[in-house]
Amino acid sequence: MKKKIWGILDRDSSFGRAMTLVSIIIGANIMFAIFSLPVVTIGPALAALFHVMFKMLRGHRDLNPIKEFWLGFKSNFKQGILSSLVFLGIALLLYVDIRFSGHMGGVLTYFKYALYAIAFAAAALAAYLYPVMACFADTLPHLARNAVFFMARNPLKMFIIVALDVVPLFLTYLDERMMPLYGFIWVTCGFALVALIDAKLLLNDFAKFLPKVNEWGEFVSGDEE
């Protein structure tokens, strides 16, 4: 009986692997929540969150989420801050213009639909830019170009990823009575779960451009595959 209990609790058992996965998700999510508090650091925090998720999906099942998050945050700090400022500026301009066009009559009323299209394009670029930033080291313009490249390769996947990123957050604000519970879920695991699903969807597209790894996440040469 004792052996059976220890077998279940073993790190290599199904239960042990599940608990390791849960600890990585919660650890990375809490780090993301803390490092996003200054708002302008949301960019590098997102890149760091995706850094953890991609590394876990590529075989590093026993990684330290706090250490890996910090490494991802530091390595993407400059590009992440710049992109945060750009997206925050675009969001502010779009908000003001949409509010303004909504109060105007005539043809200007329809101008808001063009603004919605721009907002969707910006959301799609952001949804791809930070996973790309987590996986590839480059300048911000080149990272944005690569994000557009992956977006254009599979438009249907792009719509799915944008929906996964936007719809749950939007639904959170529809039920004020349950908002404290939703807030708790977002702070403990919500952002990391969304990032994990996004990373899973994008990994096949990214894999052919990344170094090969074995099932333990160790780099391998072409002869070792």
C-alpha positions as CSV (number, residue, x, y, z in Angstrom):
1,M,0.0,0.0,0.0
2,K,2.8,2.4,0.9
3,K,4.6,1.6,-2.4
4,K,1.4,2.3,-4.3
5,I,1.0,5.7,-2.6
6,W,4.6,6.7,-3.2
7,G,4.2,5.5,-6.8
8,I,1.2,7.9,-7.3
9,L,3.1,10.8,-5.7
10,D,6.3,10.1,-7.8
11,R,7.2,13.0,-10.1
12,D,7.2,10.7,-13.1
13,S,3.7,9.4,-12.4
14,S,0.6,10.8,-14.2
15,F,-0.4,12.6,-11.0
16,G,3.1,13.9,-10.4
17,R,3.4,15.2,-14.0
18,A,0.0,16.9,-13.6
19,M,1.0,18.6,-10.4
20,T,4.2,19.8,-12.0
21,L,2.2,21.2,-14.9
22,V,-0.1,23.0,-12.4
23,S,2.7,24.4,-10.4
24,I,4.4,25.8,-13.5
25,I,1.1,27.4,-14.8
26,I,0.3,29.0,-11.4
27,G,3.9,30.1,-10.8
28,A,4.3,31.7,-14.2
29,N,0.8,33.3,-14.0
30,I,1.5,34.9,-10.6
31,M,4.8,36.3,-11.9
32,F,3.0,37.7,-14.9
33,A,0.4,39.4,-12.7
34,I,3.1,41.0,-10.5
35,F,5.3,42.1,-13.3
36,S,2.4,43.6,-15.3
37,L,1.4,46.0,-12.5
38,P,3.3,49.0,-13.9
39,V,1.2,48.5,-17.1
40,V,4.1,49.5,-19.4
41,T,5.8,46.3,-18.5
42,I,3.0,44.1,-19.8
43,G,5.0,43.6,-23.1
44,P,8.1,41.9,-21.5
45,A,5.8,40.1,-19.0
46,L,3.8,38.6,-21.8
47,A,7.0,37.6,-23.7
48,A,8.3,36.0,-20.4
49,L,5.0,34.1,-19.9
50,F,5.2,32.7,-23.4
51,H,8.9,31.9,-22.9
52,V,7.9,29.6,-20.0
53,M,5.0,28.0,-21.9
54,F,7.0,27.3,-25.0
55,K,10.0,25.9,-23.0
56,M,7.6,23.6,-21.1
57,L,5.9,22.4,-24.3
58,R,9.3,21.6,-25.8
59,G,10.2,19.1,-23.1
60,H,11.3,21.0,-20.0
61,R,8.6,19.6,-17.8
62,D,10.4,20.2,-14.5
63,L,11.6,23.8,-15.1
64,N,11.5,26.5,-12.4
65,P,8.7,28.9,-13.6
66,I,10.0,31.8,-11.5
67,K,13.6,31.5,-12.8
68,E,12.5,31.0,-16.4
69,F,10.1,33.9,-16.2
70,W,12.8,36.2,-15.0
71,L,15.1,35.1,-17.8
72,G,12.4,35.6,-20.4
73,F,11.6,39.0,-18.9
74,K,15.2,40.2,-18.9
75,S,16.0,39.0,-22.4
76,N,12.9,40.7,-23.9
77,F,12.7,43.8,-21.7
78,K,13.7,46.4,-24.3
79,Q,11.5,45.2,-27.2
80,G,8.7,44.4,-24.8
81,I,8.7,48.0,-23.3
82,L,8.8,49.6,-26.7
83,S,6.0,47.4,-28.0
84,S,3.9,48.1,-24.9
85,L,4.2,51.8,-25.4
86,V,3.2,51.5,-29.1
87,F,0.2,49.3,-28.4
88,L,-0.9,51.5,-25.4
89,G,-0.7,54.5,-27.7
90,I,-2.7,52.8,-30.4
91,A,-5.3,51.7,-27.9
92,L,-5.7,55.2,-26.5
93,L,-6.1,56.8,-29.9
94,L,-8.6,54.2,-31.0
95,Y,-10.6,54.6,-27.8
96,V,-10.8,58.4,-28.3
97,D,-11.6,58.2,-32.0
98,I,-14.3,55.5,-31.5
99,R,-16.0,57.6,-28.7
100,F,-15.8,60.7,-30.9
101,S,-17.2,59.0,-34.0
102,G,-20.0,57.4,-32.0
103,H,-21.3,60.9,-31.0
104,M,-21.1,62.3,-34.5
105,G,-23.9,62.0,-37.1
106,G,-23.9,61.4,-40.8
107,V,-21.1,59.6,-42.6
108,L,-18.7,59.9,-39.7
109,T,-20.8,57.4,-37.8
110,Y,-19.6,54.7,-40.1
111,F,-15.9,55.7,-39.6
112,K,-16.0,53.7,-36.3
113,Y,-16.2,50.4,-38.3
114,A,-12.8,51.2,-39.9
115,L,-11.5,51.9,-36.4
116,Y,-12.8,48.5,-35.2
117,A,-10.9,46.9,-38.1
118,I,-7.7,48.7,-37.1
119,A,-8.3,47.6,-33.5
120,F,-8.6,43.9,-34.6
121,A,-5.4,44.2,-36.7
122,A,-3.6,45.6,-33.6
123,A,-5.0,42.9,-31.4
124,A,-3.9,40.2,-33.9
125,L,-0.4,41.7,-34.2
126,A,-0.1,41.8,-30.4
127,A,-1.4,38.2,-30.1
128,Y,1.5,37.0,-32.4
129,L,4.2,39.5,-31.5
130,Y,4.8,38.3,-28.0
131,P,5.0,34.6,-28.8
132,V,7.4,35.4,-31.6
133,M,9.4,37.6,-29.2
134,A,9.6,34.7,-26.7
135,C,11.0,32.4,-29.4
136,F,13.2,34.5,-31.6
137,A,15.8,37.1,-30.8
138,D,15.7,40.1,-33.1
139,T,14.9,43.8,-33.4
140,L,11.3,44.9,-32.8
141,P,10.7,45.8,-36.5
142,H,11.9,42.3,-37.6
143,L,9.9,40.6,-34.8
144,A,6.8,42.5,-36.0
145,R,7.5,41.4,-39.6
146,N,7.9,37.8,-38.5
147,A,4.6,38.0,-36.5
148,V,2.8,39.2,-39.7
149,F,4.4,36.3,-41.6
150,F,3.0,33.7,-39.2
151,M,-0.4,35.5,-39.1
152,A,-0.6,35.4,-42.9
153,R,0.3,31.7,-43.1
154,N,-2.9,30.6,-41.3
155,P,-5.6,33.3,-41.1
156,L,-8.1,30.9,-39.5
157,K,-5.7,30.1,-36.7
158,M,-5.1,33.8,-36.3
159,F,-8.9,34.4,-35.7
160,I,-9.0,31.6,-33.2
161,I,-6.0,32.9,-31.2
162,V,-7.4,36.5,-31.2
163,A,-10.8,35.1,-30.0
164,L,-9.0,33.1,-27.2
165,D,-7.2,36.2,-26.1
166,V,-10.1,38.7,-26.2
167,V,-13.3,36.9,-25.6
168,P,-12.6,35.5,-22.1
169,L,-11.5,38.9,-20.9
170,F,-14.6,40.5,-22.4
171,L,-16.9,38.0,-20.8
172,T,-15.3,38.7,-17.4
173,Y,-16.8,42.2,-17.4
174,L,-20.3,41.0,-18.3
175,D,-21.1,39.5,-14.9
176,E,-20.3,41.9,-12.1
177,R,-21.6,39.6,-9.5
178,M,-19.0,36.9,-10.4
179,M,-16.2,39.3,-11.1
180,P,-14.3,38.7,-7.9
181,L,-14.1,34.9,-8.7
182,Y,-13.1,35.7,-12.3
183,G,-10.4,38.0,-11.0
184,F,-9.1,35.3,-8.7
185,I,-8.9,32.9,-11.6
186,W,-7.1,35.3,-13.8
187,V,-4.5,36.2,-11.1
188,T,-3.8,32.5,-10.2
189,C,-3.9,30.7,-13.6
190,G,-6.0,32.4,-16.3
191,F,-3.4,34.3,-18.3
192,A,-1.0,31.3,-18.3
193,L,-3.7,28.9,-19.4
194,V,-4.6,31.2,-22.4
195,A,-0.8,31.5,-23.2
196,L,-0.4,27.8,-23.0
197,I,-3.2,27.2,-25.5
198,D,-1.8,29.9,-27.8
199,A,1.7,28.4,-27.5
200,K,0.3,24.9,-28.3
201,L,-1.4,26.3,-31.4
202,L,1.6,28.1,-32.6
203,L,4.3,25.6,-31.8
204,N,4.0,23.6,-35.0
205,D,4.4,26.9,-37.0
206,F,7.4,27.9,-35.0
207,A,9.1,24.5,-34.7
208,K,10.6,24.4,-38.1
209,F,12.5,27.7,-37.5
210,L,13.7,26.7,-34.0
211,P,16.6,24.5,-32.9
212,K,15.7,20.8,-32.7
213,V,15.2,19.4,-29.2
214,N,14.6,15.9,-27.9
215,E,11.7,14.8,-25.6
216,W,13.6,16.2,-22.6
217,G,14.1,19.6,-24.2
218,E,17.8,19.1,-24.9
219,F,19.2,20.5,-28.1
220,V,20.1,17.8,-30.7
221,S,22.0,17.9,-34.0
222,G,20.6,16.7,-37.2
223,D,22.4,13.4,-36.8
224,E,20.8,12.7,-33.5
225,E,17.1,13.0,-34.6
